Amino acid sequence: MAEFLDLEAQDGVRMPWNVIPGTKQEATNCVVPVSAVYTPIKHFPEMPVLPYSPLRCRTCRSILNPFCIVDFAAKIWICPFCFQRNHFPPHYSSISAENLPAELFPQYTTIEYETPGEKALVPPVFMFIVDTCIIEEEMGFLKSALSQAIELLPENSLVGLITFGTFVNVHELGFGQIPKTYVFKGSKDVSKEQLLEQMSFFAQKPKPSTGVIAGARDGLSSESIARFLLPASDCEFALNSVLEELQKDPWAVPADQRATRCTSTALSIAASLLGACVPGSGARIMAFIGGPATEGPAAIVSKYLSEPIRSHKDLDKDSVPHYHKSVKFYEGLSKQLVHQGHVLDLFACALDQVGIAELKTAVERTGGIVVLAESFGHSVFKDSLKRVFQSGDYDLGLSSNGIFEINCSKDIKVQGIIGPCASLEKKGPLCSDTVVGQGGTSAWKMCGLDKSTTLCLFFDIVRKETPDATAQSTSNQFYFQFLTYYQNCSGQMRFRVTTLSRRWIAGAGSIQDLVSGFDQEAAAIVMARRVSFKMETEAEFDPIRWLDKTLINLCSRFGDYQKETPSSFSLSPRLSIFPQFMFHLRRSQFVQVFNNSPDETAYFRMILNRESVTNSVVMIQPSLVSYSFHSGPEPALLDVAAIAADRILLLDAFFTVVIFHGSTIAQWRKAGYQYQPEHQAFAQLLQAPRDDTESIIKERFPVPRLVVCDQHGSQARFLLAKLNPSATYNPEAALSGGDVIFTDDVSFEVFSDHLQRLAVQ
């Protein structure tokens, strides 16, 4: 695994197959698709940033890279993608084998270009959308968190504020003397033209001719825009004054009804306002929502409490009166936001559902961030919001206006991407007929992206048959080039180029080569994104059956065994952990929707679809560390056998971090031994997992929920749910201070036995 981590550290890329199956049939036989997991703007301290424009091939538009063949005498370079001969321009005249430009250095397969003097015209824009249909206590928590966030905003950023409940209130911050608000009815959909008319945008300057409003600022004066979007340094006082006086939605709610909350109208007005004022800028709509939408074009439930909020069972039976209409509305909103280049971020803090399942498209296609917590007072929300604006070591590196493109060798085509992006519908010879995720294009829009935003690309091998041996020996390299154009957090336009080379293999003897280049962690993540996507888009899809079939086929093709003899079955170390990943994926929150609401499931999948391989692996198969008097912190098996009375366990499941005290440790802690001078070692033992937890929480986004619990306590379920139930219905396990899990789930041992039996048939 180490060499794959090195590849990721150099280029931000992990591929399940690092040796590519050479024909379409062989790629199909490999079961796990030919794919790549790529982090476009991953932070590399050693990466050079070149202060000039890149050199492009005149035929295929790929960028000069270390894999190009260079004729120094003739000052010509040959493109590895299309074999076009290109002349170097005059400013490369001094090039030689001893005097190479940085883009030809073999170690600089990832490089970035910065055009001098090119800065964004509009500074970053933050439009806060605040739900007021929440109880006073929650309102207090939210106001406090927003006040802290406003202090952290970059000084040059523009800020706007919209609050909503029964009505939508657009606050005029540029009129500091008296608070001034424009009010819109929550049940009514307002067009962009109506919005600008009602907000007096044309009071001083006449309304422009038809068609201007739709895409440009031409018709709007900077004075009229400055009423609603002010630099953070100028409006901090006005913004805090409005927040201080902000009250709970004043309209009475009958006892048998939910609050009238017009979330979709507020988001639509925010999108239209930003589209008119700052189209094409790095603007973010940050929505803080505390309950379900009951009013407007995309309500998720009726006002009457007698109608329950939709569950997975309702979605399966298609007995959801509001769902399809809401999804359609947010798909339309996502297209509008992508066209404008704007991002929708969602902070959902409620015990009930708020409609993340419906909003998912708009957040995901614009590259927005999403945080789900129980309350605006919970550390998950408060600390995550701080992290958004934090600078220094752990800043998110929020960037905007991204465009991602891909080039590859002629024997490969692109099926699509599963991840936070939207298709730019750039059709061409690179596009495969098979579409996965956002497909049918070789370019994608990424309105928002950050240092950990990760895309999963799927490829199609189009070569039908193996060429003869001579052709194979001369051209057995595939090339990929990933191009990312984006505006970084300081407003500079950057262009990052990652060029990869992989060897393809075909014919006899190829299996060993394929296995030697198999990255089982990357493969698990590709399968996780694929199964989540299929569950959302295919009506009659059985995820467990599909995953099991995939795993059996993979083991059958790449395992060592004698036919019909399960005991003879073995897997290469390169593949040996993959069945374990599949076992945990089958049991994970991405596949098992029982006990989770549609909102929670949508949230988990959105995070899975945007995180790196390392983080995603922890979501599927959490890490477990054991602390005891006998040894320092050491990794423990994710198994019920890891529980012991005299141990502390630290479980990192990405969304939650659990510190679990064995029964004896818990008794000693309750007795206060850690405060006695003679028990310093015990105090240190208790502190060690706390320190490790702190370092996990510090660098993770969204901030995970911390659960501190004791063996046999009610919250121990957060650990037990993730463990392999190897001890079920076995009271003898309890004698050693261990634990028993009462479950219908099969253990990993039983799962492995079945797998071996089926793989050798």
N, C-alpha and C positions, 0 to 999 in steps of 0.2 A: 504493500500500500504506500510505502514511503516515496517511491518514484512518482506515483500519481499525485501525491501531495506537492512534490517538487514542481511538477508541471503546473499545478494550480498556483503555486507561489510565483511562478514565472509569467504565466499568461492568464490566470483566472479561468482555466478550462479543465473540465474532467469529462472523459468519454468512456462509456461502458466498454467499447471495443477500441483499443488503441492500435490494433492491427485490423484492417478493414476487410470483411469478406468480399471477394473479388467479383462475384456475379450476383444477379438478382435472386436466384434460387438459393445460393449459399447464405445470403443475408436473411432470407426467409427462414432457413433452417436454423439460424442462430437464435431465434426466438426473441431475445432482447433486441429492440430496434437499434440500428446504427444512429447514434444521436450524440449530442454534446450539451453539457451543462456549463453555461458561460456567464461570468459576472462582468458586465461591460466596463464599469468604472471602478473595479476593485483597486484599492490603494496599494501601489508598489513604490516603496521609498527609492529604489534604484532606477526607476524607469526614466529615460531621458525625455525631456520636453523640447522639441525643436522649434526655433523661432521663425520658421518659414513654411511655405505651402508645400504639400506633398506632391510627389511626381507620379502621374497616373499613366497607365497603359492606354494608348490611343484607341485600341479596339474594345477591350472589355472593362476599362476604367478601374482595374485593380491598381493597388499602390505598390511602388518600389519596395522590395523586402529582401531579407537575407537569402531567400531561395531562388532569386533571379540569377541567371547566367550573365556575367558581365564580360564584354570585350573591351579591355581598357585602352587598347591601341586605337580601335575604331570609335571609341566613346559610345558604345551601344549596349543596351540591356535587353535580355529576352524574358518576356513575361512567362512564368511557369503555368499560368492558367490557360492562355490561348496561344502561346508560342510566338506572339507578335514581337518583331524587332523594333525597339524604340531608341531614338537618339537622345542622349543626355543634353539638356539645355546648356547655354554658355557658362552659367555660374557653377557647373560641375566640371569645368575644364581641367582642374588640377587633380581630378580623381585618378588613383592608381592602386595597385594591390597593397602598397604601403600606406596610402592616404585615402582610407575609405570614409564615406559619410556614415553617420550613426545608423541610418536605416539599413545598411548592408552588413553591420556587425552581426555575426551569427548568434550572439546571446540576446540581441534586441529584437526578439520576435514580436514583442509588444512595445509600441512606441506611440508617443503623443505629439501632435502638432498644435502650435499656438500661433495664430496669425497676429503679428504685432499690431497693437492699437485697436484691435477689434473688440469692442465692449458692447454689452447689451444696451439697447436704447432705453429700456424701461427697467427700473430696479425691481427686486422681488416684491410680489404683491401677496398679502395675506388677508383674506376675507373671512372673518369669524362669523359663524352662523350659530346662534345660541337658542336652545330650547328653553322656554320659560314655563312649560307645563310640568314642573317638578316641585316637590315639596320644599318648604323653606330651608330645611337643613341641607338638602342637596344643592339648592341655589347658593347657599353660603360657601359650600365646598368649591363649586364651579367658579364663582366670582373670585375666590382667593387664588385658584389655580391659574385663571386667565390673567389676573393682575401680575402674577409672577412671570407668566409667559411674555407679557407685553414688555416687561423690563429687559428680557433677553433678546428681543427682536433686533435684527441689524438696523442701525440708525437710519440707513438710506431706504429701508423697505417701506412700501406703501401699505396702509392698513385701512380696512373698512369693517363695519359691524352691522349685522342684521339679526334681529331677535324675532322669534315666532312662537305662536301658541294658536289661539283661535284666528288671529290675524298675523300678517307679516309686517314687521316694522323695519324700515330701512333708515338708519340713523345718519343724519347729516353732521359729520364731525368737524367740518370746516367752518361752522357757525358757532363759535365757542360761547358767546354771551348767553344765548338761550338754547336749551336743548330742542332740536327740531327733528321731527320724524315723519316719514312718508308711510302711510298705512295702506295695506292691500288686503282684500278679502281672501281668506285662506282656501275657500272652496272654488275660487275662480282661477283659471289658467290665464296668465297675463302674457301677451306677446311682447317682443322687444320694443316695437314701435309704441305700443300703449304705455309701456313702462317709462320710456324716455319722455313721452308727452306729459304723463302725470307727474314726473319728477322735475318738471320745469327745465329740462335741458335746453329747450329752444326759446327760453324767455328773452335772452339777450341776442342770440344769433338765430337767424331763420332756419327752419327745418330744411335739411338737405334734400336733394332730389331723390326719388325712389331708388333703392338698391345700395345706397352708400352705407346706411346703418348696418346692414347685414354683416359686413366684414371689415370695416375700417373706422378709424377715429376721425376721419376728415370732417365730419359734420359736427363734432363735439369740441367745444373750446376747453382749453386746459383749466380755466377757472371753474367751469361747471363740473369737470371731473374731480377737481380738488375739493369739492364739497363733500364727496363720499370716500375718496381715497387720499389719505394724508400721509406724509412721511412720519414714521414712528416717533422721531424726535420732536415733531411739532404737535402731535395729537395725543401724546401720552396722558396729559392732564384731562383733556376732553373725554378720552376713552375711559379712563378710570372713573371720572365723574358719572358717566352714563352707567357703567357697571355697578358703582356704589348704589345708585338709585334704582337699579333694576329690580323689579318685583316679580313675584309669581304671577302667572297669567290670571288676570282679575275675574274672568268669567266663571260663574258658579258651575260646578259639575254635579248633576243629580247623583244620588247614591248608587243607582243601578247603571251608571254610565262611566265610560272612560273619558279622560280629558279630550277636548277637541284640539288635535295637534296636526298642523298642516305642513309636515316636513317637506313633501315634494314641491309644494308651491314655493316655499322659502328657497329651496335649492335651485329651482327653475329661475327665480328672480335673480339670485346671486349669479348664476351662469350668464343670464342675459345682460346683467349690468356690467360684468367683467368683459363680456364679449363686445359690448359697445365701447367701453372705456379703454381697455388694454388688450386688444386681440394680439395673439402671437407672443405674449410676454410670459415670463415664468410665474404665473399666478396660481395660488392654492386656495381652494375653498375648504376651510376647516370647520366641519360640522360637529357640534356637540349635542348629542341626542340622548334624551332620558326616558324614552318610552315609545310605544307603537304609534305610527301615523294613522289617524282616524278620519282625516279630512283631506280634500284636494284630489288631484288626478291620480295619485298613487297611494291611496289608503291601503293598509295591509290587513285591517280588521275594522268591523263596524264600531260605533260608539257604545253599543249595548253590551254590557258584561255578559249577557246571556249567550252571546256568540263567542266561543273560545277562539284563541289565536291559533293559526294553522300549525299543525305538527307534521312530522315526517309521514305519519300514517295518512293524513289528509292529502298530502302531496302525492303519495303513491296511488291513492284512490281517485285523484283528480277532483276532490270535493273541496276546492279552494276558490271561493267566489271572487276574491280580489287579486289573487297571486299573478295570474297571467297578464292582467291589465297593468299591474304595477311594474312587472318585469319589462313589458313593452315600453312603458314610459321611461324607465331608467336606461333602457337601450338607446332610446332617442336622445336622452340627456347625455349619454356617454359619447354619442356621435358628435353632438354639439360641442362638448368640452374638448374632444380630440381635435376637431376642426379649429377651435380657438387656441389650442395648445395649453389648456388649463387642467389642473389636477383637483380631484376631489378626495380629501382626507376625511376619515370617519372615526369619531371617538364616541362609542356607544356605551353608556354607563347606566344600566338598569337591571333590576331583578327579572323583569319581563323581557320579551323580545322586542326589538325596535325595527326590524325589517332589513337586517344585513343581507339575508338571502336574496331579497329583491334588489338591493342596492349594489350587490357584488359586481355586476357588469361595469357600472359607472366608476367604481373605485379601482377595479383591476385594470380596465383598459386605459385609464389615465395614469396608471402607475402610482396611485394614492396609497397612503399608509392607513392601517386600520388597527384600532385598539378596542378591546372588549373587556369591560370590568363590571363589577356589581354595583359600584357607586362612584360618584365623582370625588368621594373622600378616600377611595381605596388607593393604596400605593401604586398599584398597576397603572392606574390612570395618571395620577399626579407625577410620578417619576418618568413615565413614558413621555408626557407632554413636555417636561423639562428637557428630556433627551433630544427632542425634535429641534430645539433652538440652541442646544449646548455647543460650544466651540471647544477646540483643543483635542486631546487624544481620542475621546470617545464620540466626537461629532458624527452625525449620520452622513455628512457630505451630500446634503440635499441638492440635487441638480435638476435642470429642467430643459425643455425644448429639445429632447433627444430624438435623433433619427438613427435607427440601426439598420445596416445593410449587410448583405452577405455575398461573397463570391466563392465559387468552388470549381474544382476540375470538372471536365465535361461528362465524366461517368457517374456523377452524383447530382441529384436534384433535391430541392428543399420541399418537405411536406408541410412544414409550419412550425409554430412556436407555441408552447404552453407556458405562459408567464405574463407579467404585467406590461402589456404592449397592445397596440391596435394596428391592424393591417393597413398599409398605405396603398394596397391593391396595385402594386407594381408588377404587372404580368410580364413574363419573359421566358426564355428557354430554360432558366434555372428552376422554374416552378413545376413541381410534380403534380400529376393528376390526382394522387391520393392526398387528401387534406387532413392534417391533424392540428387541432387548436386554431390559431390565427394563421391560415394558410392561403395558397393561391397568390403568393407575392414573394418578392425577394427584399422588400423594405418595410420597416415597421416604425410607427410613431411611438416614442416613449415620452409622454408629456412630463412625467416625473420619474426620476431614478435616483438611487443613492449608492453608497459604497457596497451595500450587500445585495442590491437588486440583481437577481439571477434569472436568466432565460434558459429554457430547455428546448433545444432545436432538434427536429426530427428530419432524417435524410432518407432518400430513396436511392438504392444502387440501380442504375439503369442498364449496366452491361449485361447482355443476355448470356454470352458464352465466354469461356476462358480463351484468350489469345494464345498463340503458340509460344514455346519456351523463350525464343529470342526476343519477341516483343515484350514478354513478361519481364525479362531481365533488364530491359532498357527503360521501361516506363511504368515501374510498379509503385510510383508515389502518387498519392492523392494530396491535393492542397485545399485548404480552407482559408478564407480571409474574412474577418469580422470587422466592420467599420462602424464606429459610433461617433456621431457628431452631437455635441451637447454643450449646454451653458453651465459652467460650474458655479459653486455657491458664491464666489466673489464676482460673478457676472461675466467672466471671460468665456469666449467661445473656444472649445477644444475639439480636437478630432483624434480619436484613438484608433489605432490599427493593430489588430492581432492576426498574425499569419502563422498557420500550422501546417505541418507536413505529417502525413501518416502513410504507412506502407500498406498496400493491399496484397492479399494472398488468396490463391485459388488452387483447386485441384488436390491431388493426394498429399497427405502430410500437413494439410492446412490446419487441422484441428489443434495440434499442439501449439502452433504459432498463435492461433486465435486465443487459446486459453492463457498463454503467457502474457497477452496484452489485455486481459479482462480486468476491469476495475469494478469489484462487486459493490462498493458503496455507491458509485455513480449509477450502476445498473439498478440498484434498489430505489434510488430517487427517481430515475426515469420511469420505472414501473409504478411508483406511488403517484406521480403526476398523471400518468396515463390512466390509471384505474380511477382516480378522482374525476378526471375529465369525462371518462366514459360513463361514470355513475350519474353525472349531471346532464349528459346529452343523449344517452341511449335509453329508451323507455324500458325495454325488456332485457335488462343487463344484470347478470348474476356475478358480482365482483369476486366472491370467494371461489366459485367454479372457474372463472377466468384466470385468477392468480394461480390456483392449484394446477390447472392444465398447463399454464406457461412454465411453471417450475418443474413439473414432471417431464415435459418435452425437453427442457434445458438439461436436466440431469440425465435423461435418456441419451441425449446426443453427446454430452461431454463427460459423463461419468465413466469409470472403469468398472466393468462387471462381466460375469458370465451370465448368459441369458437364463432367465427363470431361477436365478440363485441370488435372493436378496442379500444373504450374508456376505457375498463377494463384492458388494457395491462399495465404491469409494470415490471421493471427489478430490481433484487437485487442490492444494492449499489456496490457489487463486480463486477457487469457486466455493470453498468449504463453508464460508460464513453466509453465502447468499441465501440458502434455505432458512437460516435463522432470521435474516432480515424479512423474508417473505412471511414467516410464522408471525413475527411481531406486527408486520403490516396488516395481515388479516385481522388481527385483534385491535388495531389502532382506531383512533377516532376518525380517521379519514375514510375508513371502510365500514366500521360498525357505527350506525347512526342511532341505535337504541340507547336511550338515556341521554341523548343530546338533542337540543332543539335545532330546527333548520338554521337558525342564526349562528349557533355555535359551530355546526358542521361547516357552514359557508366560511366562517372566520378561520377555522383551522386550515381549510383548503387554500384560502387566499394567502395565508402566511407560508404554507408549504410551497405554493407556486411562485414565491418571490425570494426564497432563502437559498443560501449556498448549500453545497453537498454536506459539508461538515455539520451545519445547523440542522439540516433536514434529517440526517441520520439519527440525531439525538431525539427528534420528534417521533421517529418510527421505533427505534430501539434505544431507550434512554440509557444513560450511563449510571452506574452504581458504584459508589466508593465506600469502603468499610473502614471504620476507625475503632481501634481497640487498644488496650494496654500492652498487648503482646507484640504489636507491630505498628509501623507508621501507616498513613493512609494508603490503601491498596485497592485496585479495581476488584470488584466482586461480581460473580455471575448474577445475571438478572433473573434470579430464581428464588423461590420461597426458602430454599436451603440457606440463603445468605443471612436470614434473620437469626440472631442469637441474643440471649438475654443480656450479655455483657458487651454488646457492640452498638455503635452508632452507625447508621447508614445515611449516605447522602445521595439522593436520587435527583438527577437532572433530566427532566422530561421536556425541556424547552419552555413549555407554557407554564409549568409548575416546577418548583424546586422544593424537595421534601427533605427535612432533617428528621430522621426517625430514631428514637431512643429505644433500645431493648428494655425489657421490663426491669431488670436489675439496675441498669443505668438510670432509668426514670425514677425508681425508688430512692436511689442515692441523691439524685438531683432534688427531689421533693424534700428530702431530709436536710438539704442545705450543706452537704459535705464539701461542696466546691468553695465555700467561704471559710473553711477551716485551714489554718496554715499547714498542717501536716498532710493535707490532701491537695497540694498544688498540682500534682500530676492529673488528678481528676478534673480540676478546673481547666487545665490545658486541653484535656481530651474533649471537654464540652465546647471549648472555644474554637478548636481546629476546623470543624465543619462550618461554623459560622463565618470564619475568615474566608474559607474557600467559596462559600455561597456569595459573599459580598463581591468577590472578584468576578463571579459568573454574572451577577445582576448588573454590575457596573458597565459591562460591555455588550449587553443584550438589548435588542429592541424587537417587539414590545417587551417592557420589563416583566419578568415572570412573577407569578404569584408564589409567595413563600409560605410553605406549610410546615410548622414545627409540631410534631406529634409523638405520641408514645405507643409502644406495642399494646395491643388490645383496646386502644382509644378509638373514638369514632372517626377521627381524621386519618387513622392508619390506612383507610381505604384508598387514599391517594397513592400510597406505595403499593399496596397489595394488588390493585387493578393492573399494574404494569409488570408484575412478576410472573415468570413461568410457573404454572400451578403443578409443580412436580410432586408436591405432597398434598393430595386431596383425599379426604375420608380416611386419614391415617393418624389416629390419635397418638401413636408412638412418637411422631415428630415433635409433639409438644413437650415430651419428657426432656429433650435436650435444650429446652428454652426456646425452641424454634416456633414455627407457626404452621397452620394448615389453612389452605384456601378452599372454601366450599364453592365449587363452580362446576358448570356443565362443560366448560372448555376443556379440550384435550391438552395434555402437556406436550412439550417439545419432543420428548422421547417417543410418544405415541405417534405424533405427526411425522417424525423421521422414519419410523418403522413403516408407516403407510407409504411414504414417499419412495423408500427403497423398493418396496414390494411392487409398486406400480411402474417405477422407472425401468426395472429389468425385464418387464414383460415383452 
